[in-house]
């Protein structure tokens, strides 16, 4: 089995740029996931994000998890639990407008740090989208524009903690799924593992690495690249020892963005590059995804294809 791709972004600035771009291309084509080192977000800042997130869980969420999730999940447990996850989460929305002021129990320091973290991740996401454009032969800014809609992209962060689980064989931390959106940036626990992706029919661990950012591609990038890049099924395995922190930020299209394969990547004259994916409005896909998240993505694409005649003509 090939080694999980770990990419040093610093090498884009020197003579190893071509080799690094080739690494990114291979990761997008064959893994749908890769891990970034030297991504430009300072290590001491990431340490602060981790400390405040773990403090917030202990102070504000641990007891609630025990009362609401743990007791329910373990009650009379016989067979595998398939309708819930062993996780404690809250969601921060950044774009098009922030919900940060509405989230209870966040300290002033934690709000300030998470706001700054979101700005750093937004810039990293847009820089990565331009690297993907370069590898795909698309104009710089194409993917960012494809996500834009009338109000810009949708961007939010899911803050999760996966506490120790006494029965990891009976319940997943998070059930297997692909991500619906665009590009996902994950800052995960450096000590406790659990994230796995499906590659060639086998579950592969995403290695925890201190101060790294894990990147994965969502369904919308699969559509826009006409299948050159694929979203990949992944899951979180609950662990008996240690609590795992996960901060996943989703840089997604705007709700009214019209998503379709990039014309430059489609050639109807050749079998290899025929248009394989439909055109649809992103929020319509999300409505469908909400009820089918833990099922295969292909029927979602087929359902959008069946509705394709109702999609407005794209101006981009």
C-alpha positions in Angstrom: 0.0 0.0 0.0 1.4 3.4 -1.0 2.3 5.9 1.8 -0.3 8.5 2.8 0.7 11.8 1.1 2.4 14.4 3.3 3.3 17.6 1.4 5.7 20.3 2.6 4.2 23.5 1.2 7.5 25.4 1.8 9.0 23.5 -1.1 6.6 25.4 -3.5 9.0 28.4 -3.2 12.2 26.8 -4.5 13.6 24.4 -7.0 11.4 21.6 -5.8 8.2 23.4 -6.9 7.5 21.1 -9.9 8.0 17.9 -7.7 5.7 19.4 -5.0 3.0 20.3 -7.5 3.2 16.7 -8.9 2.8 15.4 -5.3 -0.4 17.5 -4.9 -1.7 16.3 -8.3 -1.1 12.6 -7.4 -2.8 13.1 -4.0 -5.9 14.7 -5.6 -6.1 12.0 -8.3 -5.4 8.9 -6.2 -6.2 9.7 -2.6 -8.7 12.7 -2.3 -6.7 13.5 0.9 -3.3 14.8 1.8 -1.6 16.3 4.8 0.2 19.7 4.7 3.3 20.8 6.6 4.7 24.3 6.7 1.3 25.7 5.5 1.9 29.2 6.8 -0.2 29.0 10.0 2.2 29.5 13.0 2.6 26.6 15.3 2.2 28.6 18.5 -1.2 29.8 17.1 -2.3 26.3 16.5 -1.3 25.3 20.0 -3.5 28.1 21.3 -6.5 26.9 19.2 -6.0 23.4 20.5 -5.7 24.5 24.2 -8.8 26.6 24.0 -10.8 24.0 22.2 -10.0 21.3 24.7 -10.7 23.7 27.6 -14.0 24.6 26.1 -15.0 20.9 25.8 -14.1 20.1 29.4 -15.9 23.1 30.8 -19.0 23.4 28.6 -19.6 20.2 26.6 -18.2 17.1 28.4 -21.1 16.7 30.9 -23.7 17.4 28.1 -22.1 14.6 26.0 -22.3 12.1 28.9 -25.9 13.0 29.5 -27.2 13.1 25.9 -25.0 10.9 23.8 -23.1 8.4 26.0 -26.1 7.3 28.1 -28.3 7.0 25.0 -25.8 5.2 22.8 -24.8 2.6 25.5 -28.3 2.0 26.8 -29.1 -1.7 26.5 -26.4 -2.0 23.8 -26.5 -5.3 21.9 -26.0 -4.7 18.1 -23.9 -2.0 16.3 -25.4 1.5 16.6 -26.0 2.8 13.1 -28.1 5.9 13.7 -25.8 8.1 15.8 -22.1 9.0 16.2 -19.8 9.1 19.3 -19.0 12.7 19.0 -19.6 16.1 20.7 -19.8 19.0 18.2 -20.7 22.6 17.6 -20.7 24.5 14.3 -19.2 28.0 13.6 -20.4 29.7 10.5 -18.0 32.3 9.0 -19.3 33.2 5.5 -21.4 34.6 4.1 -22.1 35.9 7.7 -20.8 34.8 11.1 -22.9 33.0 13.7 -20.1 33.4 16.3 -21.9 36.0 18.5 -24.9 33.5 18.8 -22.8 30.6 20.1 -23.2 30.4 23.9 -20.4 29.6 26.4 -17.5 30.8 24.2 -15.0 32.9 26.1 -13.9 36.2 24.5 -10.4 34.8 23.9 -11.8 31.7 22.2 -14.1 33.7 19.9 -11.2 36.0 18.9 -8.8 33.1 18.2 -11.4 31.1 16.2 -12.2 34.2 14.1 -8.5 34.7 13.3 -8.1 31.0 12.6 -11.0 31.1 10.1 -9.3 34.0 8.2 -6.1 32.1 8.0 -7.9 28.9 6.8 -9.9 30.9 4.3 -6.7 32.2 2.7 -5.1 28.7 2.7 -8.2 27.2 1.1 -8.1 29.8 -1.7 -4.4 29.4 -2.2 -4.9 25.6 -2.5 -7.8 26.0 -5.0 -5.4 28.0 -7.2 -2.8 25.3 -6.9 -5.5 22.8 -8.0 -6.3 25.1 -11.0 -2.7 25.2 -12.0 -2.5 21.4 -12.0 -5.8 21.1 -13.9 -4.8 23.6 -16.5 -7.6 26.0 -15.5 -7.2 29.7 -15.2 -6.1 31.0 -11.9 -9.2 31.8 -9.8 -11.5 29.5 -11.7 -12.4 27.3 -8.8 -12.9 30.3 -6.4 -15.2 31.9 -9.0 -17.1 28.6 -9.5 -17.8 28.6 -5.8 -18.8 32.2 -5.6 -22.5 32.4 -6.3 -24.0 35.9 -5.7 -22.7 36.3 -2.1 -19.4 34.5 -2.1 -18.5 31.1 -0.8 -20.0 29.3 2.3 -17.4 28.7 4.9 -17.8 27.1 8.3 -16.1 25.1 11.0 -17.2 21.9 12.8 -15.5 21.7 16.1 -15.6 18.0 17.4 -14.4 16.0 20.3 -14.4 12.3 20.3 -14.3 11.1 24.0 -12.9 7.7 25.0 -15.5 5.0 24.1 -16.0 1.8 26.1 -17.5 -0.1 23.0 -15.7 1.1 19.8 -16.7 -2.1 18.1 -20.4 -1.1 18.5 -20.4 2.6 17.5 -18.4 4.8 15.2 -17.0 8.2 16.2 -18.4 9.3 12.8 -20.0 7.0 10.3 -18.5 6.6 6.8 -19.4 9.4 4.3 -18.0 11.7 1.6 -18.1 15.4 2.2 -20.7 17.3 0.2 -18.8 20.6 -0.4 -15.6 21.9 -1.8 -12.3 21.7 0.0 -12.0 20.7 3.7 -9.2 21.7 6.0 -8.8 19.7 9.2 -6.7 20.5 12.2 -6.7 17.3 14.2 -5.4 15.9 17.5 -1.7 15.1 17.3 -1.9 12.3 19.9 -5.1 10.4 19.3 -5.8 8.8 15.9 -9.1 7.7 14.5 -9.6 9.3 11.1 -9.6 6.7 8.2 -10.2 6.9 4.5 -11.2 4.2 2.1 -8.6 3.5 -0.6 -8.7 0.5 -2.9 -11.2 -1.2 -0.7 -9.2 -0.9 2.5 -9.5 1.5 5.4 -6.3 3.6 5.8 -5.3 5.6 8.8 -4.7 9.4 8.3 -1.7 9.8 10.5 -1.9 12.4 13.3 1.0 14.8 12.9 1.7 17.8 15.1 0.8 21.2 13.5 -0.3 19.7 10.2 -3.5 20.5 8.3 -5.2 17.6 6.6 -6.9 18.4 3.3 -9.7 16.5 1.6 -11.8 17.1 -1.5 -15.6 17.2 -1.4 -18.2 16.1 -3.9 -18.3 19.5 -5.7 -14.7 19.3 -6.7 -15.4 15.9 -8.2 -18.2 17.4 -10.3 -16.2 20.5 -11.4 -13.2 18.4 -12.4 -15.5 16.0 -14.2 -14.2 13.1 -12.1 -10.4 13.8 -12.5 -10.4 14.4 -8.7 -12.7 12.3 -6.5 -14.2 12.9 -3.1 -13.3 9.9 -0.9 -15.3 8.0 1.8 -13.9 8.5 5.3 -14.9 7.8 8.9 -13.8 8.2 12.5 -13.1 5.2 14.7 -14.0 5.7 18.3 -11.1 4.9 20.7 -11.0 3.4 24.1 -8.2 5.6 25.3 -7.8 9.3 24.9 -10.1 12.1 23.7 -9.6 13.1 20.0 -10.0 16.8 19.0 -11.0 17.6 15.4 -11.5 21.0 13.9 -12.8 20.7 10.3 -13.4 23.8 8.2 -15.5 23.5 5.0 -14.8 26.0 2.2 -17.9 25.3 0.1 -19.8 27.0 -2.8 -22.3 29.7 -2.1 -25.9 28.4 -1.8 -26.9 29.7 -5.2 -23.7 28.8 -7.0 -24.4 26.7 -10.2 -22.0 23.7 -10.1 -21.0 21.9 -13.3 -17.9 20.4 -14.9 -15.4 23.0 -16.1 -15.8 23.3 -19.9 -12.0 23.2 -20.3 -12.0 19.7 -18.8 -14.9 18.3 -21.0 -14.5 17.2 -24.6 -17.7 15.5 -25.9 -15.8 14.2 -28.9 -13.6 11.9 -26.8 -15.0 9.0 -24.7 -12.4 9.7 -22.0 -13.4 13.4 -21.4 -17.2 13.2 -22.0 -19.2 15.2 -19.4 -19.9 12.7 -16.7 -21.6 14.9 -14.1 -24.8 17.1 -14.1 -25.3 20.8 -13.6 -27.1 21.8 -10.4 -27.5 24.5 -7.8 -25.4 23.8 -4.7 -28.1 24.3 -2.1 -30.3 21.8 -4.0 -27.5 19.3 -3.6 -27.2 20.1 0.1 -30.9 19.5 0.7 -30.5 16.0 -0.9 -27.3 15.3 1.0 -28.9 16.2 4.4 -30.9 13.0 4.3 -28.4 10.8 2.5 -25.0 11.8 4.0 -24.1 8.3 5.1 -25.0 6.7 1.8 -23.1 6.4 -1.5 -22.6 9.6 -3.4 -23.4 8.2 -6.9 -27.2 8.1 -6.4 -27.0 11.8 -5.3 -25.3 12.7 -8.6 -27.9 10.6 -10.5 -30.8 12.4 -8.6 -29.3 15.8 -9.5 -29.0 14.7 -13.2 -32.7 13.9 -13.2 -33.4 17.5 -12.1 -30.9 19.1 -14.4 -33.5 20.6 -16.8 -34.6 23.0 -14.0 -31.1 24.6 -13.5 -30.6 28.1 -14.7 -28.0 28.8 -17.4 -24.7 29.5 -15.7 -23.0 32.9 -16.6 -19.6 31.8 -15.4 
